[in-house]
Amino acid sequence: MSEDVRMTAWVRGAVQQVGFRWWTRARALEIGLRGYTSNLGDGRVQVVAEGGREQCEDLLELLRHGDTPGRVDGVTEIWGEPEGRYPDFAIR
């Protein structure tokens, strides 16, 4: 079992108003992560996921190379300590 982490990712491309947040939530729930995804004012989508490092890396791989709605041009992420305040994975 891997240590729990917090991954924050910013997804660039044509990712708003195409179902990307719904797709991301479904994948995160399938993997067993907690957190949220939200649209940002500059056209990016932010993904905050907490859980095992391996599961977060699985979600990151899907964000980068999965069959996502829209078009992903790039993903930037940072890693940190989990805050443990998310009961599930939400869309904001």
The first five atom37 places (N, CA, C, CB, O) and aatype in JSON, in Angstrom:
{
  "aatype": [12, 15, 6, 3, 19, 1, 12, 16, 0, 17, 19, 1, 7, 0, 19, 5, 5, 19, 7, 13, 1, 17, 17, 16, 1, 0, 1, 0, 10, 6, 9, 7, 10, 1, 7, 18, 16, 15, 2, 10, 7, 3, 7, 1, 19, 5, 19, 19, 0, 6, 7, 7, 1, 6, 5, 4, 6, 3, 10, 10, 6, 10, 10, 1, 8, 7, 3, 16, 14, 7, 1, 19, 3, 7, 19, 16, 6, 9, 17, 7, 6, 14, 6, 7, 1, 18, 14, 3, 13, 0, 9, 1],
  "atom_mask": [
    [1, 1, 1, 1, 1],
    [1, 1, 1, 1, 1],
    [1, 1, 1, 1, 1],
    [1, 1, 1, 1, 1],
    [1, 1, 1, 1, 1],
    [1, 1, 1, 1, 1],
    [1, 1, 1, 1, 1],
    [1, 1, 1, 1, 1],
    [1, 1, 1, 1, 1],
    [1, 1, 1, 1, 1],
    [1, 1, 1, 1, 1],
    [1, 1, 1, 1, 1],
    [1, 1, 1, 0, 1],
    [1, 1, 1, 1, 1],
    [1, 1, 1, 1, 1],
    [1, 1, 1, 1, 1],
    [1, 1, 1, 1, 1],
    [1, 1, 1, 1, 1],
    [1, 1, 1, 0, 1],
    [1, 1, 1, 1, 1],
    [1, 1, 1, 1, 1],
    [1, 1, 1, 1, 1],
    [1, 1, 1, 1, 1],
    [1, 1, 1, 1, 1],
    [1, 1, 1, 1, 1],
    [1, 1, 1, 1, 1],
    [1, 1, 1, 1, 1],
    [1, 1, 1, 1, 1],
    [1, 1, 1, 1, 1],
    [1, 1, 1, 1, 1],
    [1, 1, 1, 1, 1],
    [1, 1, 1, 0, 1],
    [1, 1, 1, 1, 1],
    [1, 1, 1, 1, 1],
    [1, 1, 1, 0, 1],
    [1, 1, 1, 1, 1],
    [1, 1, 1, 1, 1],
    [1, 1, 1, 1, 1],
    [1, 1, 1, 1, 1],
    [1, 1, 1, 1, 1],
    [1, 1, 1, 0, 1],
    [1, 1, 1, 1, 1],
    [1, 1, 1, 0, 1],
    [1, 1, 1, 1, 1],
    [1, 1, 1, 1, 1],
    [1, 1, 1, 1, 1],
    [1, 1, 1, 1, 1],
    [1, 1, 1, 1, 1],
    [1, 1, 1, 1, 1],
    [1, 1, 1, 1, 1],
    [1, 1, 1, 0, 1],
    [1, 1, 1, 0, 1],
    [1, 1, 1, 1, 1],
    [1, 1, 1, 1, 1],
    [1, 1, 1, 1, 1],
    [1, 1, 1, 1, 1],
    [1, 1, 1, 1, 1],
    [1, 1, 1, 1, 1],
    [1, 1, 1, 1, 1],
    [1, 1, 1, 1, 1],
    [1, 1, 1, 1, 1],
    [1, 1, 1, 1, 1],
    [1, 1, 1, 1, 1],
    [1, 1, 1, 1, 1],
    [1, 1, 1, 1, 1],
    [1, 1, 1, 0, 1],
    [1, 1, 1, 1, 1],
    [1, 1, 1, 1, 1],
    [1, 1, 1, 1, 1],
    [1, 1, 1, 0, 1],
    [1, 1, 1, 1, 1],
    [1, 1, 1, 1, 1],
    [1, 1, 1, 1, 1],
    [1, 1, 1, 0, 1],
    [1, 1, 1, 1, 1],
    [1, 1, 1, 1, 1],
    [1, 1, 1, 1, 1],
    [1, 1, 1, 1, 1],
    [1, 1, 1, 1, 1],
    [1, 1, 1, 0, 1],
    [1, 1, 1, 1, 1],
    [1, 1, 1, 1, 1],
    [1, 1, 1, 1, 1],
    [1, 1, 1, 0, 1],
    [1, 1, 1, 1, 1],
    [1, 1, 1, 1, 1],
    [1, 1, 1, 1, 1],
    [1, 1, 1, 1, 1],
    [1, 1, 1, 1, 1],
    [1, 1, 1, 1, 1],
    [1, 1, 1, 1, 1],
    [1, 1, 1, 1, 1]
  ],
  "atom_positions": [
    [[0.85, -1.18, 0.0], [0.0, 0.0, 0.0], [0.89, 1.23, 0.0], [-0.96, 0.0, 1.22], [1.85, 1.31, 0.77]],
    [[0.58, 2.19, -0.85], [1.43, 3.37, -0.96], [0.99, 4.45, 0.03], [1.41, 3.91, -2.38], [-0.15, 4.47, 0.5]],
    [[1.93, 5.35, 0.32], [1.63, 6.45, 1.23], [0.58, 7.38, 0.63], [2.92, 7.23, 1.57], [0.49, 7.51, -0.59]],
    [[-0.19, 8.03, 1.49], [-1.18, 8.99, 1.01], [-0.49, 10.31, 0.67], [-2.29, 9.21, 2.05], [0.4, 10.76, 1.38]],
    [[-0.93, 10.91, -0.43], [-0.37, 12.16, -0.93], [-1.51, 13.04, -1.41], [0.66, 11.9, -2.07], [-2.67, 12.63, -1.48]],
    [[-1.15, 14.27, -1.75], [-2.07, 15.22, -2.38], [-1.42, 15.62, -3.7], [-2.36, 16.48, -1.46], [-0.28, 16.1, -3.73]],
    [[-2.15, 15.43, -4.78], [-1.68, 15.87, -6.09], [-2.59, 16.98, -6.59], [-1.64, 14.68, -7.1], [-3.81, 16.83, -6.6]],
    [[-2.0, 18.07, -6.98], [-2.74, 19.15, -7.63], [-2.23, 19.25, -9.05], [-2.59, 20.53, -6.86], [-1.03, 19.43, -9.28]],
    [[-3.14, 19.13, -10.01], [-2.77, 19.17, -11.42], [-3.57, 20.26, -12.14], [-3.01, 17.8, -12.1], [-4.73, 20.51, -11.83]],
    [[-2.91, 20.89, -13.09], [-3.55, 21.89, -13.94], [-3.49, 21.38, -15.36], [-2.87, 23.3, -13.81], [-2.41, 21.11, -15.9]],
    [[-4.67, 21.25, -15.98], [-4.79, 20.66, -17.31], [-5.07, 21.78, -18.31], [-5.91, 19.56, -17.36], [-6.04, 22.52, -18.17]],
    [[-4.21, 21.88, -19.33], [-4.35, 22.89, -20.38], [-4.89, 22.27, -21.65], [-3.0, 23.57, -20.66], [-4.66, 21.09, -21.92]],
    [[-5.62, 23.06, -22.43], [-6.16, 22.6, -23.71], [-7.62, 22.98, -23.83], [0.0, 0.0, 0.0], [-8.1, 23.89, -23.14]],
    [[-8.33, 22.29, -24.69], [-9.77, 22.49, -24.86], [-10.47, 21.54, -23.88], [-10.23, 22.23, -26.36], [-10.94, 20.47, -24.26]],
    [[-10.52, 21.97, -22.6], [-10.99, 21.07, -21.54], [-12.18, 21.63, -20.76], [-9.86, 20.78, -20.58], [-12.61, 21.02, -19.78]],
    [[-12.7, 22.76, -21.17], [-13.89, 23.29, -20.5], [-15.09, 23.16, -21.43], [-13.68, 24.76, -20.07], [-14.98, 23.32, -22.64]],
    [[-16.24, 22.88, -20.82], [-17.52, 22.74, -21.51], [-17.53, 21.58, -22.5], [-17.85, 24.02, -22.23], [-18.2, 21.63, -23.54]],
    [[-16.77, 20.52, -22.17], [-16.74, 19.32, -23.01], [-16.95, 18.05, -22.18], [-15.4, 19.23, -23.76], [-16.82, 16.94, -22.7]],
    [[-17.29, 18.2, -20.88], [-17.5, 17.05, -20.02], [-16.23, 16.56, -19.34], [0.0, 0.0, 0.0], [-16.22, 15.48, -18.76]],
    [[-15.16, 17.34, -19.42], [-13.88, 16.92, -18.86], [-13.93, 16.73, -17.35], [-12.81, 17.92, -19.21], [-13.4, 15.75, -16.84]],
    [[-14.57, 17.65, -16.63], [-14.65, 17.5, -15.17], [-15.46, 16.27, -14.79], [-15.27, 18.75, -14.54], [-15.07, 15.58, -13.85]],
    [[-16.56, 15.97, -15.48], [-17.36, 14.78, -15.2], [-16.54, 13.52, -15.45], [-18.64, 14.77, -16.06], [-16.57, 12.58, -14.66]],
    [[-15.81, 13.51, -16.56], [-14.94, 12.38, -16.89], [-13.87, 12.18, -15.81], [-14.28, 12.59, -18.28], [-13.62, 11.06, -15.37]],
    [[-13.25, 13.28, -15.39], [-12.2, 13.22, -14.37], [-12.76, 12.69, -13.06], [-11.57, 14.6, -14.16], [-12.13, 11.86, -12.41]],
    [[-13.94, 13.16, -12.66], [-14.56, 12.7, -11.42], [-14.82, 11.19, -11.49], [-15.88, 13.46, -11.15], [-14.54, 10.47, -10.53]],
    [[-15.36, 10.73, -12.62], [-15.66, 9.3, -12.76], [-14.39, 8.46, -12.65], [-16.35, 9.03, -14.11], [-14.39, 7.43, -11.98]],
    [[-13.31, 8.89, -13.3], [-12.04, 8.14, -13.23], [-11.49, 8.17, -11.8], [-11.0, 8.74, -14.21], [-11.02, 7.14, -11.31]],
    [[-11.54, 9.31, -11.13], [-11.03, 9.43, -9.76], [-11.8, 8.52, -8.81], [-11.1, 10.88, -9.28], [-11.21, 7.88, -7.95]],
    [[-13.12, 8.48, -8.96], [-13.93, 7.62, -8.1], [-13.64, 6.15, -8.37], [-15.42, 7.9, -8.31], [-13.59, 5.35, -7.44]],
    [[-13.44, 5.77, -9.64], [-13.1, 4.39, -9.98], [-11.78, 3.98, -9.33], [-13.01, 4.22, -11.5], [-11.63, 2.85, -8.87]],
    [[-10.84, 4.91, -9.29], [-9.51, 4.64, -8.72], [-9.55, 4.65, -7.2], [-8.5, 5.67, -9.23], [-8.71, 4.03, -6.55]],
    [[-10.54, 5.37, -6.62], [-10.66, 5.43, -5.16], [-10.05, 6.67, -4.54], [0.0, 0.0, 0.0], [-9.62, 6.64, -3.39]],
    [[-10.02, 7.76, -5.3], [-9.44, 9.02, -4.8], [-10.5, 9.95, -4.25], [-8.66, 9.72, -5.91], [-11.68, 9.82, -4.58]],
    [[-10.08, 10.88, -3.44], [-10.92, 11.94, -2.91], [-10.36, 13.28, -3.38], [-11.0, 11.89, -1.34], [-9.16, 13.39, -3.65]],
    [[-11.22, 14.3, -3.48], [-10.75, 15.61, -3.89], [-11.81, 16.32, -4.71], [0.0, 0.0, 0.0], [-13.01, 16.19, -4.45]],
    [[-11.35, 17.08, -5.71], [-12.3, 17.81, -6.56], [-11.63, 18.22, -7.87], [-12.83, 19.05, -5.83], [-10.41, 18.16, -8.02]],
    [[-12.46, 18.62, -8.81], [-12.01, 19.21, -10.05], [-12.83, 20.46, -10.31], [-12.13, 18.2, -11.24], [-14.02, 20.51, -10.01]],
    [[-12.18, 21.48, -10.87], [-12.89, 22.75, -11.1], [-12.32, 23.46, -12.32], [-12.78, 23.66, -9.85], [-11.15, 23.29, -12.68]],
    [[-13.17, 24.26, -12.96], [-12.74, 25.11, -14.06], [-12.04, 26.34, -13.49], [-13.94, 25.51, -14.95], [-12.44, 26.86, -12.45]],
    [[-11.0, 26.79, -14.17], [-10.33, 28.02, -13.81], [-10.67, 29.09, -14.85], [-8.78, 27.81, -13.71], [-11.04, 28.77, -15.98]],
    [[-10.55, 30.34, -14.46], [-10.91, 31.45, -15.33], [-10.07, 31.56, -16.59], [0.0, 0.0, 0.0], [-10.5, 32.18, -17.56]],
    [[-8.88, 30.97, -16.6], [-8.0, 31.08, -17.77], [-8.18, 29.93, -18.76], [-6.56, 31.13, -17.32], [-7.4, 29.81, -19.7]],
    [[-9.2, 29.08, -18.56], [-9.49, 28.0, -19.49], [-8.93, 26.64, -19.08], [0.0, 0.0, 0.0], [-9.23, 25.63, -19.7]],
    [[-8.12, 26.62, -18.03], [-7.59, 25.34, -17.54], [-8.59, 24.68, -16.59], [-6.23, 25.55, -16.84], [-9.53, 25.31, -16.12]],
    [[-8.35, 23.4, -16.32], [-9.09, 22.67, -15.3], [-8.09, 22.28, -14.21], [-9.81, 21.4, -15.9], [-7.0, 21.79, -14.5]],
    [[-8.48, 22.52, -12.96], [-7.65, 22.14, -11.82], [-8.2, 20.84, -11.24], [-7.63, 23.26, -10.74], [-9.41, 20.67, -11.11]],
    [[-7.29, 19.92, -10.9], [-7.66, 18.65, -10.3], [-6.87, 18.51, -9.0], [-7.38, 17.44, -11.28], [-5.64, 18.55, -9.01]],
    [[-7.58, 18.36, -7.9], [-6.94, 18.11, -6.6], [-7.37, 16.71, -6.16], [-7.35, 19.21, -5.52], [-8.55, 16.45, -5.97]],
    [[-6.39, 15.82, -6.02], [-6.69, 14.43, -5.67], [-5.86, 14.01, -4.48], [-6.43, 13.49, -6.87], [-4.67, 14.3, -4.4]],
    [[-6.51, 13.3, -3.55], [-5.82, 12.75, -2.39], [-6.08, 11.26, -2.31], [-6.27, 13.45, -1.1], [-7.18, 10.79, -2.58]],
    [[-5.04, 10.54, -1.93], [-5.12, 9.1, -1.79], [-3.73, 8.53, -1.92], [0.0, 0.0, 0.0], [-2.74, 9.25, -1.74]],
    [[-3.64, 7.25, -2.23], [-2.34, 6.62, -2.4], [-1.57, 7.23, -3.56], [0.0, 0.0, 0.0], [-2.16, 7.62, -4.56]],
    [[-0.25, 7.3, -3.41], [0.56, 7.9, -4.47], [0.37, 7.15, -5.8], [2.05, 7.88, -4.08], [0.27, 7.78, -6.85]],
    [[0.32, 5.84, -5.75], [0.15, 5.05, -6.97], [-1.18, 5.39, -7.65], [0.22, 3.55, -6.66], [-1.23, 5.51, -8.88]],
    [[-2.25, 5.54, -6.87], [-3.56, 5.87, -7.44], [-3.54, 7.28, -8.04], [-4.66, 5.76, -6.36], [-4.12, 7.51, -9.1]],
    [[-2.89, 8.22, -7.36], [-2.78, 9.58, -7.92], [-1.98, 9.57, -9.22], [-2.1, 10.53, -6.9], [-2.33, 10.28, -10.17]],
    [[-0.92, 8.77, -9.26], [-0.14, 8.66, -10.5], [-0.97, 8.04, -11.61], [1.14, 7.82, -10.25], [-0.82, 8.41, -12.78]],
    [[-1.85, 7.09, -11.26], [-2.75, 6.49, -12.26], [-3.67, 7.56, -12.85], [-3.58, 5.35, -11.63], [-3.87, 7.61, -14.07]],
    [[-4.24, 8.42, -11.99], [-5.11, 9.48, -12.49], [-4.32, 10.46, -13.36], [-5.77, 10.23, -11.32], [-4.81, 10.89, -14.4]],
    [[-3.12, 10.81, -12.93], [-2.28, 11.71, -13.71], [-2.0, 11.14, -15.1], [-0.96, 11.99, -12.97], [-2.04, 11.87, -16.09]],
    [[-1.73, 9.87, -15.17], [-1.49, 9.21, -16.46], [-2.74, 9.29, -17.34], [-1.07, 7.75, -16.25], [-2.64, 9.53, -18.55]],
    [[-3.92, 9.07, -16.74], [-5.16, 9.18, -17.51], [-5.4, 10.61, -17.99], [-6.35, 8.72, -16.66], [-5.85, 10.81, -19.12]],
    [[-5.09, 11.59, -17.16], [-5.25, 12.99, -17.58], [-4.35, 13.31, -18.76], [-4.95, 13.93, -16.41], [-4.73, 14.06, -19.66]],
    [[-3.16, 12.74, -18.75], [-2.19, 13.03, -19.82], [-2.44, 12.23, -21.09], [-0.8, 12.76, -19.33], [-2.27, 12.74, -22.19]],
    [[-2.84, 10.95, -20.94], [-2.87, 10.06, -22.1], [-4.16, 9.28, -22.25], [-1.73, 9.11, -22.01], [-4.26, 8.44, -23.14]],
    [[-5.16, 9.55, -21.41], [-6.41, 8.82, -21.5], [-7.29, 9.35, -22.62], [0.0, 0.0, 0.0], [-6.97, 10.34, -23.26]],
    [[-8.39, 8.67, -22.84], [-9.36, 9.07, -23.86], [-10.29, 10.11, -23.26], [-10.16, 7.83, -24.4], [-11.47, 9.85, -23.01]],
    [[-9.75, 11.3, -23.02], [-10.5, 12.36, -22.36], [-11.42, 13.09, -23.33], [-9.55, 13.35, -21.71], [-11.17, 13.1, -24.53]],
    [[-12.48, 13.7, -22.8], [-13.26, 14.61, -23.63], [-12.41, 15.85, -23.94], [-14.61, 15.02, -22.92], [-11.54, 16.21, -23.16]],
    [[-12.67, 16.47, -25.06], [-11.9, 17.67, -25.41], [-10.51, 17.3, -25.89], [0.0, 0.0, 0.0], [-10.28, 16.23, -26.46]],
    [[-9.58, 18.21, -25.63], [-8.18, 18.01, -26.06], [-7.25, 18.49, -24.96], [-7.89, 18.76, -27.4], [-7.33, 19.64, -24.53]],
    [[-6.38, 17.63, -24.5], [-5.4, 17.99, -23.48], [-4.09, 18.35, -24.17], [-5.19, 16.82, -22.46], [-3.52, 17.54, -24.9]],
    [[-3.63, 19.57, -23.93], [-2.36, 20.02, -24.5], [-1.2, 19.83, -23.53], [-2.45, 21.48, -24.91], [-0.04, 19.76, -23.95]],
    [[-1.51, 19.75, -22.25], [-0.45, 19.54, -21.27], [-1.01, 19.5, -19.86], [0.0, 0.0, 0.0], [-2.09, 20.02, -19.59]],
    [[-0.25, 18.88, -18.97], [-0.64, 18.77, -17.56], [0.59, 19.08, -16.72], [-1.22, 17.34, -17.23], [1.66, 18.52, -16.93]],
    [[0.41, 19.97, -15.76], [1.45, 20.3, -14.79], [0.94, 19.91, -13.42], [1.84, 21.82, -14.85], [-0.22, 20.17, -13.09]],
    [[1.8, 19.28, -12.6], [1.34, 18.86, -11.28], [2.36, 19.19, -10.2], [1.04, 17.37, -11.26], [3.55, 19.34, -10.46]],
    [[1.84, 19.3, -8.98], [2.69, 19.41, -7.8], [2.19, 18.38, -6.79], [2.67, 20.87, -7.2], [1.03, 17.97, -6.82]],
    [[3.08, 17.97, -5.9], [2.77, 16.96, -4.9], [2.92, 17.56, -3.51], [3.68, 15.72, -5.06], [3.76, 18.43, -3.29]],
    [[2.1, 17.09, -2.59], [2.19, 17.58, -1.22], [1.57, 16.59, -0.25], [0.0, 0.0, 0.0], [1.24, 15.45, -0.59]],
    [[1.42, 17.05, 0.97], [0.82, 16.26, 2.04], [-0.7, 16.34, 1.94], [1.3, 16.75, 3.42], [-1.24, 17.41, 1.66]],
    [[-1.4, 15.23, 2.15], [-2.87, 15.27, 2.1], [-3.44, 16.06, 3.27], [-3.45, 13.84, 2.11], [-2.89, 16.06, 4.37]],
    [[-4.55, 16.74, 3.02], [-5.23, 17.5, 4.07], [-6.34, 16.68, 4.71], [-5.8, 18.79, 3.5], [-6.74, 16.95, 5.84]],
    [[-6.85, 15.67, 3.99], [-7.85, 14.77, 4.54], [-9.22, 15.38, 4.79], [0.0, 0.0, 0.0], [-9.95, 14.92, 5.66]],
    [[-9.57, 16.41, 4.04], [-10.87, 17.05, 4.29], [-11.91, 16.79, 3.19], [-10.67, 18.52, 4.44], [-12.95, 17.44, 3.17]],
    [[-11.63, 15.86, 2.3], [-12.57, 15.57, 1.21], [-13.23, 14.21, 1.45], [-11.84, 15.6, -0.16], [-12.53, 13.2, 1.53]],
    [[-14.56, 14.16, 1.55], [-15.24, 12.88, 1.79], [-15.36, 12.03, 0.53], [-16.64, 13.14, 2.36], [-15.51, 10.81, 0.61]],
    [[-15.28, 12.67, -0.65], [-15.42, 11.96, -1.92], [-14.71, 12.79, -2.98], [-16.92, 11.71, -2.28], [-13.8, 13.55, -2.66]],
    [[-15.11, 12.66, -4.23], [-14.52, 13.45, -5.31], [-15.62, 14.28, -5.95], [-13.81, 12.53, -6.37], [-16.59, 13.74, -6.49]],
    [[-15.47, 15.59, -5.88], [-16.55, 16.51, -6.27], [-16.18, 17.31, -7.52], [-16.86, 17.46, -5.11], [-15.02, 17.41, -7.92]],
    [[-17.21, 17.86, -8.11], [-17.06, 18.83, -9.2], [-17.44, 20.18, -8.63], [-17.94, 18.46, -10.47], [-18.51, 20.34, -8.05]],
    [[-16.56, 21.13, -8.8], [-16.84, 22.48, -8.29], [-17.0, 23.45, -9.43], [-15.71, 22.95, -7.34], [-17.23, 24.63, -9.21]]
  ]
}
